[in-house]
């Protein structure tokens, strides 16, 4: 996991008992250690990890503005701030096989 911290997500086997709300239909969970200043500040402020998902629906493009997110996910809380410098979604890689998923 040498690509951490940064925009790289690793898929790792889920321990038994991990809720389907976290892993979905997969037997793996996605882990990411962010180096984004606002994300790190939020995590440090409450002393814990953030459980999150991408700002899109599966198979659809990622929403990039607060307006797009609010229109597609009414009532969701949004942490206002800059996205960073990525021009495309982050890499997702299986930690056991090294296969690049995205």
N, CA and C atoms as an extended XYZ file, in Angstrom:
306
Properties=species:S:1:pos:R:3:atomname:S:1:resname:S:1:resid:I:1 pbc="F F F"
N         0.829       -1.180        0.000 N   UNK     1
C         0.000        0.000        0.000 CA  UNK     1
C         0.876        1.247        0.000 C   UNK     1
N         1.825        1.223       -0.884 N   UNK     2
C         2.802        2.305       -0.964 CA  UNK     2
C         2.240        3.583       -1.562 C   UNK     2
N         1.026        3.558       -2.046 N   UNK     3
C         0.446        4.735       -2.700 CA  UNK     3
C        -0.325        5.613       -1.720 C   UNK     3
N        -0.183        5.337       -0.443 N   UNK     4
C        -0.864        6.115        0.592 CA  UNK     4
C         0.089        7.067        1.264 C   UNK     4
N        -0.356        8.180        1.848 N   UNK     5
C        -1.697        8.707        1.656 CA  UNK     5
C        -1.838        9.323        0.282 C   UNK     5
N        -3.031        9.333       -0.213 N   UNK     6
C        -3.277        9.911       -1.526 CA  UNK     6
C        -4.500        9.328       -2.183 C   UNK     6
N        -4.731        9.686       -3.432 N   UNK     7
C        -5.950        9.288       -4.143 CA  UNK     7
C        -5.871        7.869       -4.705 C   UNK     7
N        -5.741        6.902       -3.820 N   UNK     8
C        -5.651        5.500       -4.226 CA  UNK     8
C        -6.480        4.684       -3.244 C   UNK     8
N        -7.397        3.888       -3.764 N   UNK     9
C        -8.272        3.065       -2.938 CA  UNK     9
C        -7.867        1.608       -3.084 C   UNK     9
N        -7.723        0.934       -1.957 N   UNK    10
C        -7.363       -0.490       -1.950 CA  UNK    10
C        -8.570       -1.316       -1.535 C   UNK    10
N        -8.817       -2.401       -2.246 N   UNK    11
C        -9.849       -3.363       -1.861 CA  UNK    11
C        -9.190       -4.451       -1.036 C   UNK    11
N        -9.727       -4.683        0.157 N   UNK    12
C        -9.185       -5.706        1.051 CA  UNK    12
C       -10.327       -6.606        1.505 C   UNK    12
N       -10.018       -7.862        1.868 N   UNK    13
C       -11.074       -8.758        2.330 CA  UNK    13
C       -11.763       -8.196        3.576 C   UNK    13
N       -13.084       -8.275        3.591 N   UNK    14
C       -13.856       -7.824        4.751 CA  UNK    14
C       -13.822       -8.906        5.819 C   UNK    14
N       -13.641       -8.509        7.059 N   UNK    15
C       -13.743       -9.461        8.159 CA  UNK    15
C       -15.187       -9.928        8.264 C   UNK    15
N       -15.371      -11.117        8.790 N   UNK    16
C       -16.743      -11.593        8.977 CA  UNK    16
C       -17.454      -10.647        9.938 C   UNK    16
N       -18.700      -10.403        9.668 N   UNK    17
C       -19.473       -9.511       10.516 CA  UNK    17
C       -19.504       -8.067       10.054 C   UNK    17
N       -18.721       -7.723        9.021 N   UNK    18
C       -18.782       -6.359        8.492 CA  UNK    18
C       -20.128       -6.186        7.794 C   UNK    18
N       -20.833       -5.158        8.165 N   UNK    19
C       -22.185       -4.919        7.658 CA  UNK    19
C       -22.224       -4.784        6.141 C   UNK    19
N       -23.316       -5.255        5.560 N   UNK    20
C       -23.524       -5.074        4.120 CA  UNK    20
C       -23.656       -3.590        3.782 C   UNK    20
N       -23.975       -2.766        4.778 N   UNK    21
C       -24.037       -1.321        4.548 CA  UNK    21
C       -22.649       -0.756        4.236 C   UNK    21
N       -21.615       -1.440        4.677 N   UNK    22
C       -20.233       -1.027        4.409 CA  UNK    22
C       -19.712       -1.690        3.139 C   UNK    22
N       -19.946       -2.979        2.983 N   UNK    23
C       -19.337       -3.717        1.874 CA  UNK    23
C       -20.252       -3.932        0.674 C   UNK    23
N       -21.542       -3.617        0.798 N   UNK    24
C       -22.467       -3.863       -0.304 CA  UNK    24
C       -22.596       -5.353       -0.556 C   UNK    24
N       -22.568       -5.760       -1.807 N   UNK    25
C       -22.681       -7.180       -2.143 CA  UNK    25
C       -21.316       -7.843       -2.257 C   UNK    25
N       -20.263       -7.097       -1.990 N   UNK    26
C       -18.902       -7.608       -2.128 CA  UNK    26
C       -18.431       -8.280       -0.840 C   UNK    26
N       -17.414       -9.120       -0.960 N   UNK    27
C       -16.775       -9.692        0.224 CA  UNK    27
C       -15.526       -8.886        0.582 C   UNK    27
N       -15.410       -7.700       -0.012 N   UNK    28
C       -14.263       -6.822        0.232 CA  UNK    28
C       -14.753       -5.451        0.672 C   UNK    28
N       -13.859       -4.705        1.306 N   UNK    29
C       -14.131       -3.310        1.637 CA  UNK    29
C       -13.071       -2.447        0.966 C   UNK    29
N       -13.446       -1.233        0.662 N   UNK    30
C       -12.534       -0.291        0.020 CA  UNK    30
C       -11.973        0.648        1.082 C   UNK    30
N       -10.648        0.758        1.119 N   UNK    31
C        -9.976        1.618        2.090 CA  UNK    31
C        -9.158        2.675        1.371 C   UNK    31
N        -9.200        3.881        1.918 N   UNK    32
C        -8.426        4.973        1.333 CA  UNK    32
C        -7.925        5.862        2.457 C   UNK    32
N        -6.687        6.245        2.404 N   UNK    33
C        -6.093        7.157        3.371 CA  UNK    33
C        -5.833        8.469        2.644 C   UNK    33
N        -6.683        9.438        2.909 N   UNK    34
C        -6.645       10.703        2.176 CA  UNK    34
C        -5.504       11.595        2.649 C   UNK    34
N        -4.999       12.388        1.712 N   UNK    35
C        -4.060       13.443        2.083 CA  UNK    35
C        -4.680       14.814        1.816 C   UNK    35
N        -5.995       14.843        1.580 N   UNK    36
C        -6.719       16.092        1.338 CA  UNK    36
C        -6.871       16.831        2.671 C   UNK    36
N        -6.453       18.078        2.703 N   UNK    37
C        -6.415       18.860        3.940 CA  UNK    37
C        -7.760       18.881        4.666 C   UNK    37
N        -8.846       19.153        3.954 N   UNK    38
C       -10.157       19.257        4.601 CA  UNK    38
C       -10.631       17.916        5.155 C   UNK    38
N       -10.386       16.850        4.431 N   UNK    39
C       -10.774       15.515        4.893 CA  UNK    39
C        -9.979       15.150        6.147 C   UNK    39
N        -8.683       15.408        6.133 N   UNK    40
C        -7.839       15.119        7.301 CA  UNK    40
C        -8.279       15.943        8.509 C   UNK    40
N        -8.605       17.219        8.305 N   UNK    41
C        -9.057       18.087        9.400 CA  UNK    41
C       -10.363       17.583       10.002 C   UNK    41
N       -11.294       17.171        9.159 N   UNK    42
C       -12.569       16.646        9.643 CA  UNK    42
C       -12.353       15.383       10.469 C   UNK    42
N       -11.538       14.484        9.973 N   UNK    43
C       -11.259       13.236       10.679 CA  UNK    43
C       -10.582       13.505       12.025 C   UNK    43
N        -9.627       14.416       12.039 N   UNK    44
C        -8.935       14.758       13.283 CA  UNK    44
C        -9.871       15.447       14.270 C   UNK    44
N       -10.820       16.243       13.773 N   UNK    45
C       -11.731       16.989       14.639 CA  UNK    45
C       -12.586       16.069       15.510 C   UNK    45
N       -12.993       14.926       14.972 N   UNK    46
C       -13.792       14.014       15.792 CA  UNK    46
C       -13.038       12.748       16.171 C   UNK    46
N       -11.781       12.654       15.778 N   UNK    47
C       -10.930       11.554       16.231 CA  UNK    47
C       -11.278       10.199       15.669 C   UNK    47
N       -11.741       10.146       14.434 N   UNK    48
C       -12.094        8.857       13.874 CA  UNK    48
C       -12.013        8.810       12.372 C   UNK    48
N       -12.300        7.647       11.855 N   UNK    49
C       -12.304        7.436       10.410 CA  UNK    49
C       -13.626        7.915        9.824 C   UNK    49
N       -13.606        8.198        8.545 N   UNK    50
C       -14.812        8.615        7.837 CA  UNK    50
C       -15.275        7.452        6.965 C   UNK    50
N       -16.529        7.100        7.098 N   UNK    51
C       -17.121        6.095        6.226 CA  UNK    51
C       -17.891        6.864        5.167 C   UNK    51
N       -17.575        6.608        3.922 N   UNK    52
C       -18.117        7.425        2.849 CA  UNK    52
C       -18.322        6.597        1.595 C   UNK    52
N       -18.875        7.233        0.606 N   UNK    53
C       -19.023        6.647       -0.709 CA  UNK    53
C       -18.702        7.705       -1.748 C   UNK    53
N       -18.602        7.306       -2.974 N   UNK    54
C       -18.373        8.267       -4.049 CA  UNK    54
C       -19.626        9.104       -4.266 C   UNK    54
N       -19.438       10.286       -4.804 N   UNK    55
C       -20.575       11.172       -5.077 CA  UNK    55
C       -21.147       10.873       -6.453 C   UNK    55
N       -21.605        9.646       -6.611 N   UNK    56
C       -22.256        9.262       -7.860 CA  UNK    56
C       -23.057        7.985       -7.622 C   UNK    56
N       -23.864        7.669       -8.579 N   UNK    57
C       -24.576        6.400       -8.540 CA  UNK    57
C       -23.789        5.420       -9.391 C   UNK    57
N       -23.799        4.165       -9.003 N   UNK    58
C       -22.989        3.158       -9.685 CA  UNK    58
C       -23.181        3.210      -11.196 C   UNK    58
N       -22.060        3.292      -11.903 N   UNK    59
C       -22.075        3.294      -13.356 CA  UNK    59
C       -22.280        4.657      -13.990 C   UNK    59
N       -22.556        5.662      -13.173 N   UNK    60
C       -22.768        7.013      -13.697 CA  UNK    60
C       -21.551        7.887      -13.401 C   UNK    60
N       -21.386        8.981      -14.140 N   UNK    61
C       -20.248        9.870      -13.882 CA  UNK    61
C       -20.294       10.446      -12.463 C   UNK    61
N       -19.131       10.777      -11.934 N   UNK    62
C       -19.033       11.385      -10.613 CA  UNK    62
C       -19.534       12.820      -10.664 C   UNK    62
N       -20.364       13.188       -9.699 N   UNK    63
C       -20.823       14.571       -9.598 CA  UNK    63
C       -19.682       15.402       -9.027 C   UNK    63
N       -19.459       16.581       -9.590 N   UNK    64
C       -18.291       17.370       -9.203 CA  UNK    64
C       -18.615       18.698       -8.534 C   UNK    64
N       -19.884       19.079       -8.489 N   UNK    65
C       -20.248       20.340       -7.846 CA  UNK    65
C       -21.268       20.078       -6.745 C   UNK    65
N       -21.346       21.013       -5.796 N   UNK    66
C       -22.338       20.890       -4.734 CA  UNK    66
C       -23.750       20.863       -5.312 C   UNK    66
N       -23.962       21.623       -6.376 N   UNK    67
C       -25.287       21.669       -7.003 CA  UNK    67
C       -25.676       20.308       -7.576 C   UNK    67
N       -24.737       19.648       -8.260 N   UNK    68
C       -25.019       18.317       -8.825 CA  UNK    68
C       -25.303       17.313       -7.716 C   UNK    68
N       -24.514       17.369       -6.647 N   UNK    69
C       -24.701       16.432       -5.535 CA  UNK    69
C       -26.052       16.674       -4.870 C   UNK    69
N       -26.358       17.930       -4.565 N   UNK    70
C       -27.630       18.267       -3.906 CA  UNK    70
C       -28.834       17.868       -4.748 C   UNK    70
N       -28.736       18.060       -6.059 N   UNK    71
C       -29.850       17.717       -6.947 CA  UNK    71
C       -30.086       16.211       -7.001 C   UNK    71
N       -29.021       15.426       -6.890 N   UNK    72
C       -29.140       13.973       -7.022 CA  UNK    72
C       -29.248       13.245       -5.689 C   UNK    72
N       -28.838       13.892       -4.613 N   UNK    73
C       -28.932       13.320       -3.267 CA  UNK    73
C       -29.541       14.366       -2.336 C   UNK    73
N       -30.849       14.635       -2.448 N   UNK    74
C       -31.487       15.677       -1.635 CA  UNK    74
C       -31.301       15.411       -0.139 C   UNK    74
N       -30.996       16.473        0.594 N   UNK    75
C       -30.881       16.361        2.046 CA  UNK    75
C       -29.526       15.909        2.552 C   UNK    75
N       -28.607       15.564        1.651 N   UNK    76
C       -27.296       15.086        2.081 CA  UNK    76
C       -26.462       16.250        2.621 C   UNK    76
N       -25.655       15.992        3.645 N   UNK    77
C       -24.756       17.003        4.200 CA  UNK    77
C       -23.508       17.066        3.329 C   UNK    77
N       -23.071       18.276        3.018 N   UNK    78
C       -21.914       18.469        2.145 CA  UNK    78
C       -20.876       19.310        2.871 C   UNK    78
N       -19.642       18.848        2.886 N   UNK    79
C       -18.520       19.625        3.401 CA  UNK    79
C       -18.012       20.485        2.253 C   UNK    79
N       -18.266       21.779        2.331 N   UNK    80
C       -17.841       22.680        1.258 CA  UNK    80
C       -16.325       22.808        1.246 C   UNK    80
N       -15.763       22.869        0.069 N   UNK    81
C       -14.323       23.030       -0.065 CA  UNK    81
C       -13.878       22.657       -1.458 C   UNK    81
N       -12.593       22.786       -1.689 N   UNK    82
C       -12.039       22.460       -2.999 CA  UNK    82
C       -11.848       20.958       -3.131 C   UNK    82
N       -11.975       20.477       -4.369 N   UNK    83
C       -11.842       19.047       -4.635 CA  UNK    83
C       -10.401       18.569       -4.639 C   UNK    83
N        -9.487       19.381       -4.978 N   UNK    84
C        -8.128       18.923       -5.196 CA  UNK    84
C        -7.819       19.027       -6.677 C   UNK    84
N        -6.748       18.413       -7.102 N   UNK    85
C        -6.282       18.602       -8.471 CA  UNK    85
C        -6.524       17.416       -9.398 C   UNK    85
N        -7.266       16.423       -8.961 N   UNK    86
C        -7.485       15.254       -9.805 CA  UNK    86
C        -8.423       15.580      -10.953 C   UNK    86
N        -8.084       15.094      -12.116 N   UNK    87
C        -8.933       15.311      -13.282 CA  UNK    87
C        -9.803       14.089      -13.576 C   UNK    87
N        -9.598       13.004      -12.833 N   UNK    88
C       -10.368       11.780      -13.040 CA  UNK    88
C       -10.536       11.092      -11.689 C   UNK    88
N       -11.437       10.130      -11.590 N   UNK    89
C       -11.608        9.414      -10.325 CA  UNK    89
C       -10.318        8.709       -9.910 C   UNK    89
N       -10.174        8.483       -8.623 N   UNK    90
C        -8.972        7.827       -8.113 CA  UNK    90
C        -8.916        6.364       -8.533 C   UNK    90
N        -7.726        5.813       -8.461 N   UNK    91
C        -7.503        4.406       -8.798 CA  UNK    91
C        -8.061        3.514       -7.699 C   UNK    91
N        -8.670        2.407       -8.095 N   UNK    92
C        -9.117        1.369       -7.167 CA  UNK    92
C        -8.353        0.107       -7.526 C   UNK    92
N        -7.696       -0.498       -6.525 N   UNK    93
C        -6.836       -1.649       -6.781 CA  UNK    93
C        -7.082       -2.730       -5.738 C   UNK    93
N        -7.134       -3.974       -6.184 N   UNK    94
C        -7.286       -5.113       -5.288 CA  UNK    94
C        -5.952       -5.366       -4.595 C   UNK    94
N        -5.952       -5.354       -3.272 N   UNK    95
C        -4.710       -5.514       -2.512 CA  UNK    95
C        -4.140       -6.928       -2.599 C   UNK    95
N        -4.979       -7.927       -2.843 N   UNK    96
C        -4.489       -9.305       -2.913 CA  UNK    96
C        -3.951       -9.674       -4.288 C   UNK    96
N        -4.591       -9.174       -5.327 N   UNK    97
C        -4.202       -9.566       -6.688 CA  UNK    97
C        -3.431       -8.477       -7.431 C   UNK    97
N        -3.415       -7.270       -6.891 N   UNK    98
C        -2.831       -6.085       -7.536 CA  UNK    98
C        -3.597       -5.647       -8.783 C   UNK    98
N        -4.716       -6.292       -9.078 N   UNK    99
C        -5.504       -5.932      -10.253 CA  UNK    99
C        -6.088       -4.531      -10.084 C   UNK    99
N        -5.939       -3.702      -11.130 N   UNK   100
C        -6.529       -2.375      -11.146 CA  UNK   100
C        -7.994       -2.523      -11.564 C   UNK   100
N        -8.892       -2.085      -10.711 N   UNK   101
C       -10.324       -2.181      -10.980 CA  UNK   101
C       -10.787       -0.958      -11.769 C   UNK   101
N       -10.236        0.192      -11.414 N   UNK   102
C       -10.547        1.443      -12.110 CA  UNK   102
C        -9.328        2.343      -12.066 C   UNK   102
